[in-house]
Amino acid sequence: MKFYSPEEYQSSCEELFFWYKSQIEKLVNGALVEHIGASSIPKAISKGDLDIFVGVPNIELESTVRVLKKLGFQEKADTLRTSELCMLESTSDNDVALQVVANGSEFECFLEFRDKLRANEMLVQRYNELKISCEGLPQEEYRKMKSFFVEYVLAKT
């Protein structure tokens, strides 16, 4: 696994985010479309991928997933799938993932995590150090270590 400095990937991710945001908002009325993940956090290193939060009323989650699949996404294998969360990945060459989340659910933690890192450069530095320490590890091991860090950040007041 290779990580990129913010200068190497953030501007292209931001441009791609705004393009997807406009497309999603055309297809899903009233959706909350937010840039999340490392590419949305100043000074964060990343694999160079783009993560997008799509918040919708719980009753509209499944229909939203069907609509977003028409935009070139498929359900991401080996990820948590509930009635309040569906992770989608792009079927094209770009590395884009959508987190389709029921408004008001525990999965709004994606936004909380992003906001806590944006507000605290020391947390970003620790996040970067964690990622660097994971270079060369299998994806599953990286996800596990990252998950512990996310839980730590979310538990902080």
Secondary structure, 3 states (H helix, E strand, C coil): CCCECHHHHHHHHHHHHHHHHHHHHHHCCCCEEEEECHHHCCCCCECCCEEEEEEECHHHHHHHHHHHHCCCEEECCCCCCECCEEEEEECCCCCEEEEEEECCCHHHHHHHHHHHHHCCHHHHHHHHHHHHHCCCCCHHHHHHHHHHHHHHHHHCC
